[in-house]
């Protein structure tokens, strides 16, 4: 009887170690094989996003899950009544990387103004109804030198965003952007967002995977 229990314990221990090894190997492979790439500029509702923040490329990546389901790499949020929403927001998250960044874009009067080039103005680093009533951006990035996350807010007349396609009926918003950001806690520290582009279809966003 004791020999049988001992053998069973050895078998369970072996399988436990095997599962751990496979899991760690899978995580290591993901870290080694995934390389973010800047997507092309498109206006087809391809559900893509990319931008350089202080020289680091941010792309959306889904998380493993949350209270309300999978933590999505891209979310599109609107406040007010359709179609003349008070604001539209684009949320970008890298949930999978250990030091993943995030970006929040706050756009007012999108339906009223439609396609065109607009000025990015000052952000208070808040979102939704708490955000400044303007087109503004805030982001969080990891500082490798200080080994901490830092929040940055767009400044007044920070740059521009070009809405190249706004198609309310088909749920598509596409555009490009670039701007200057300042540290939320130290206005003397500024960084640049460059080569920003997005092409989002709100109707198919939940079905799109961001690996």
C-alpha positions in Angstrom: 0.0 0.0 0.0 2.8 2.4 0.9 4.7 1.5 -2.3 1.5 2.3 -4.3 1.1 5.7 -2.6 4.7 6.5 -3.2 4.5 5.7 -6.9 1.3 7.7 -7.3 3.0 10.7 -5.6 6.0 10.4 -7.9 3.7 10.3 -11.0 1.8 13.4 -9.8 5.1 15.2 -9.1 6.4 14.3 -12.5 3.3 15.6 -14.3 3.3 18.8 -12.2 6.9 19.5 -13.1 6.1 18.7 -16.8 3.2 21.2 -16.9 5.4 23.9 -15.2 8.1 23.4 -17.7 5.7 23.5 -20.7 4.1 26.7 -19.3 7.4 28.4 -18.7 8.6 27.4 -22.1 5.5 28.8 -23.7 6.0 32.1 -21.9 9.6 32.3 -22.9 8.7 31.5 -26.5 6.1 34.3 -26.5 8.7 36.8 -25.2 11.3 35.7 -27.7 9.1 35.4 -30.8 6.8 38.3 -30.5 8.1 41.5 -32.1 5.7 44.5 -32.4 5.5 46.0 -35.9 4.2 49.4 -37.0 1.1 48.6 -39.0 0.5 50.3 -42.4 -1.7 53.4 -42.7 -5.1 52.1 -43.8 -8.7 53.3 -43.9 -10.5 49.9 -44.1 -11.4 49.2 -40.5 -8.6 46.8 -40.1 -8.5 47.2 -36.3 -4.9 48.2 -36.1 -2.9 50.8 -34.1 0.7 51.7 -33.7 2.8 54.7 -32.5 6.2 55.4 -31.2 6.2 56.9 -27.7 9.6 58.4 -26.8 11.0 56.0 -29.4 9.3 52.9 -28.1 6.7 51.2 -30.3 3.3 50.7 -28.7 0.9 48.2 -30.3 -2.2 46.6 -28.7 -2.1 43.2 -27.1 -4.9 41.3 -25.4 -4.7 40.2 -21.8 -5.6 36.8 -20.4 -8.9 37.9 -19.0 -10.6 40.2 -16.6 -13.8 40.7 -14.6 -15.8 41.4 -17.7 -14.0 39.0 -20.1 -10.8 39.4 -22.0 -8.8 42.6 -21.5 -8.8 43.9 -25.1 -5.8 45.6 -26.6 -8.1 48.2 -28.3 -11.3 49.6 -27.0 -13.5 52.3 -28.4 -15.7 54.3 -26.0 -18.3 57.0 -26.5 -20.1 59.4 -24.1 -23.5 61.0 -24.8 -26.2 60.2 -27.3 -25.6 58.8 -30.8 -24.6 60.0 -33.3 -23.6 63.3 -31.8 -21.5 61.9 -29.0 -19.9 64.4 -26.6 -16.7 62.5 -27.0 -15.2 59.4 -28.6 -12.2 57.7 -26.9 -9.7 55.1 -28.2 -8.0 53.0 -25.5 -4.8 51.2 -26.4 -3.3 48.7 -24.0 -0.4 46.3 -24.1 -1.7 43.8 -21.5 0.8 41.1 -22.2 4.2 42.7 -21.9 5.6 43.0 -18.4 6.4 46.7 -19.0 3.6 47.3 -21.5 2.4 50.8 -22.2 -1.0 52.3 -22.7 -2.5 55.3 -24.5 -5.9 57.1 -24.2 -7.1 59.4 -27.1 -10.0 61.8 -26.3 -11.8 63.2 -29.4 -14.7 65.7 -29.1 -17.4 66.4 -31.7 -16.2 63.7 -34.0 -19.6 63.3 -35.8 -20.1 67.0 -36.1 -16.6 67.7 -37.6 -15.9 64.5 -39.4 -12.7 64.1 -41.5 -10.0 66.7 -41.4 -6.8 67.7 -39.5 -7.2 69.0 -35.9 -5.0 70.4 -33.2 -4.2 68.2 -30.2 -4.5 70.2 -27.0 -3.8 70.0 -23.3 -4.7 66.9 -21.4 -5.3 66.6 -17.7 -4.5 62.9 -17.9 -8.1 62.1 -17.2 -10.6 60.2 -19.4 -14.3 60.2 -20.1 -16.3 63.1 -18.6 -13.3 64.0 -16.4 -11.1 64.7 -19.4 -10.5 68.3 -20.7 -13.1 69.3 -23.3 -10.7 69.1 -26.3 -8.9 66.7 -28.5 -6.1 65.4 -26.2 -4.0 62.3 -25.4 -2.5 60.8 -22.3 -0.2 57.8 -22.0 1.7 55.7 -19.6 5.2 54.3 -20.4 8.0 52.5 -18.6 11.2 54.4 -17.9 14.0 51.9 -18.1 16.5 54.3 -16.5 14.4 54.9 -13.3 12.6 51.6 -13.6 9.2 53.1 -13.0 6.0 53.8 -15.0 5.4 57.4 -15.8 2.3 59.3 -17.0 2.4 61.9 -19.8 -0.2 64.4 -20.9 -0.4 66.2 -24.2 0.3 70.0 -24.0 -1.6 72.9 -25.6 -1.1 73.0 -29.4 0.8 69.7 -28.9 0.5 68.5 -32.5 -2.1 67.3 -34.9 -4.5 64.4 -35.5 -5.8 63.8 -39.0 -9.1 61.9 -39.3 -8.7 60.3 -42.7 -11.9 58.3 -42.6 -15.0 58.7 -40.4 -17.8 56.3 -41.4 -20.5 56.3 -38.7 -22.7 53.8 -40.5 -20.0 51.2 -40.8 -18.4 52.0 -37.4 -15.0 53.0 -38.9 -12.6 55.7 -37.7 -9.1 56.0 -39.2 -6.3 58.5 -38.8 -2.8 59.5 -38.0 -1.3 61.7 -35.3 1.8 63.0 -33.6 2.3 65.3 -30.6 4.4 66.4 -27.7 3.7 65.1 -24.2 4.8 66.3 -20.8 5.3 64.3 -17.6 2.3 64.6 -15.3 4.5 65.2 -12.3 7.3 67.2 -13.9 6.4 69.6 -16.7 10.0 70.1 -17.7 10.2 66.4 -18.9 8.8 66.1 -22.3 8.6 63.2 -24.9 7.3 62.9 -28.4 4.7 60.6 -29.9 5.5 60.0 -33.6 4.2 58.0 -36.5 0.8 57.3 -34.8 -1.8 55.6 -36.9 -5.1 53.8 -36.2 -7.8 52.1 -38.3 -10.7 50.9 -36.1 -14.0 49.2 -36.8 -16.2 49.4 -33.7 -18.5 46.6 -35.0 -15.7 44.0 -35.3 -13.4 45.1 -32.5 -14.5 42.5 -30.0 -13.9 39.7 -32.5 -10.4 40.8 -33.3 -7.5 39.2 -31.5 -4.4 41.3 -30.6 -1.7 38.7 -29.8 
